[in-house]
Amino acid sequence: MMKHFEIVMATTHLDRHSTRFTRESLEEAAMHLKGRYIPFLHEHDLLRPLGRTFGGSVRRRDDGEWELVAEVEVLEVGDTTAPSHPDLEFRPPAPTDGELRVIVGDEFLRDPKSRETISEFKQFLGRPVEYQGRRALEPPDLIMLAGVYTLGRIAEGFLTQLGADGYQRLKELIVRTFNTRPRRQRELRIDLWFQLQGVEVILIQGSPTPERLDALLSDGLQQLDALLPGILRDLPDTRRIVAEYGDDGLRIAYTVGADCLPRVIGRIGPMARGNPSPKA
């Protein structure tokens, strides 16, 4: 059986970045945790799924501050069964529109040089940059490109949306933005959404360079186009697919179903069925 924990996700204390959550923001987050499954990750790392959250609350601490507490179930090696929670399922959030969006981790917001470069994304896309708040000891620097695409035509749709000049400009901005940060783990995410299927596909690349970005946005997306129809056919309850593109090509890390539990299906080729086995 999965292990159950109560995890303190955030408090109203001043944090290591000299910022502070309000009680109201914690209560809003607790409402988001209720009535649904949400994937539970190690330090916001999508390649290290641990289990799922299925509820949350805000309570007062002994020192008078407030804390957000999540109800979490964590997978262990050899787990073959999982508790059932009636009326709960995992559904990734749907985009509000189909336009390409840029979402960055809030670590860029706190750095003046990074803010200056990020502002150029707004001019390039003609829409505001979104910030993703993340609390962890060392979250990887994040730039995420998100949009709605047609299954089987991701590469075509992505590059057509940008055009040749836009494609070159996007690469330059991504690399220059990452170069404003101290040397550390850097993460580029392409977050794809299929409107009809309701499926989120997350493609991850670490430490992007112009050459690696070229490979990701051409070869990587084409490989996804070829693989996704088979995955969705064989695993019809799939809600999220997490893939990683590295120097040796594309790897499907795992899928997530309505029960919000990761299923490892291996590298390109025949899918290995079996018990969930998260990378920890």
Rosetta blueprint (number, residue, H / E / L):
1 M L
2 M L
3 K E
4 H E
5 F E
6 E E
7 I E
8 V E
9 M E
10 A E
11 T E
12 T L
13 H L
14 L L
15 D L
16 R L
17 H L
18 S L
19 T L
20 R L
21 F L
22 T L
23 R H
24 E H
25 S H
26 L H
27 E H
28 E H
29 A H
30 A H
31 M H
32 H H
33 L H
34 K L
35 G L
36 R L
37 Y L
38 I E
39 P E
40 F E
41 L E
42 H E
43 E L
44 H L
45 D E
46 L E
47 L E
48 R E
49 P E
50 L E
51 G E
52 R E
53 T E
54 F E
55 G E
56 G E
57 S E
58 V E
59 R E
60 R E
61 R L
62 D L
63 D L
64 G L
65 E L
66 W E
67 E E
68 L E
69 V E
70 A E
71 E E
72 V E
73 E E
74 V E
75 L L
76 E L
77 V L
78 G L
79 D L
80 T L
81 T L
82 A L
83 P L
84 S L
85 H L
86 P L
87 D L
88 L L
89 E L
90 F L
91 R L
92 P L
93 P L
94 A L
95 P L
96 T L
97 D L
98 G L
99 E L
100 L L
101 R E
102 V E
103 I E
104 V E
105 G E
106 D L
107 E L
108 F L
109 L L
110 R L
111 D L
112 P H
113 K H
114 S H
115 R H
116 E H
117 T H
118 I H
119 S H
120 E H
121 F H
122 K H
123 Q H
124 F H
125 L H
126 G L
127 R L
128 P L
129 V L
130 E E
131 Y E
132 Q E
133 G L
134 R L
135 R L
136 A L
137 L L
138 E L
139 P L
140 P L
141 D E
142 L E
143 I E
144 M E
145 L E
146 A E
147 G E
148 V E
149 Y L
150 T L
151 L L
152 G L
153 R L
154 I H
155 A H
156 E H
157 G H
158 F H
159 L H
160 T H
161 Q H
162 L H
163 G H
164 A H
165 D H
166 G H
167 Y H
168 Q H
169 R H
170 L H
171 K H
172 E H
173 L H
174 I H
175 V H
176 R H
177 T H
178 F H
179 N H
180 T L
181 R L
182 P L
183 R L
184 R L
185 Q L
186 R E
187 E E
188 L E
189 R E
190 I E
191 D E
192 L E
193 W E
194 F E
195 Q L
196 L L
197 Q L
198 G L
199 V E
200 E E
201 V E
202 I E
203 L E
204 I E
205 Q E
206 G E
207 S L
208 P L
209 T L
210 P H
211 E H
212 R H
213 L H
214 D H
215 A H
216 L H
217 L H
218 S H
219 D H
220 G H
221 L H
222 Q H
223 Q H
224 L H
225 D H
226 A H
227 L H
228 L H
229 P H
230 G H
231 I H
232 L H
233 R H
234 D H
235 L L
236 P L
237 D L
238 T L
239 R L
240 R E
241 I E
242 V E
243 A E
244 E E
245 Y E
246 G E
247 D L
248 D L
249 G E
250 L E
251 R E
252 I E
253 A E
254 Y E
255 T E
256 V E
257 G L
258 A L
259 D L
260 C L
261 L L
262 P E
263 R E
264 V L
265 I L
266 G L
267 R E
268 I L
269 G L
270 P L
271 M L
272 A L
273 R L
274 G L
275 N L
276 P L
277 S L
278 P L
279 K L
280 A L
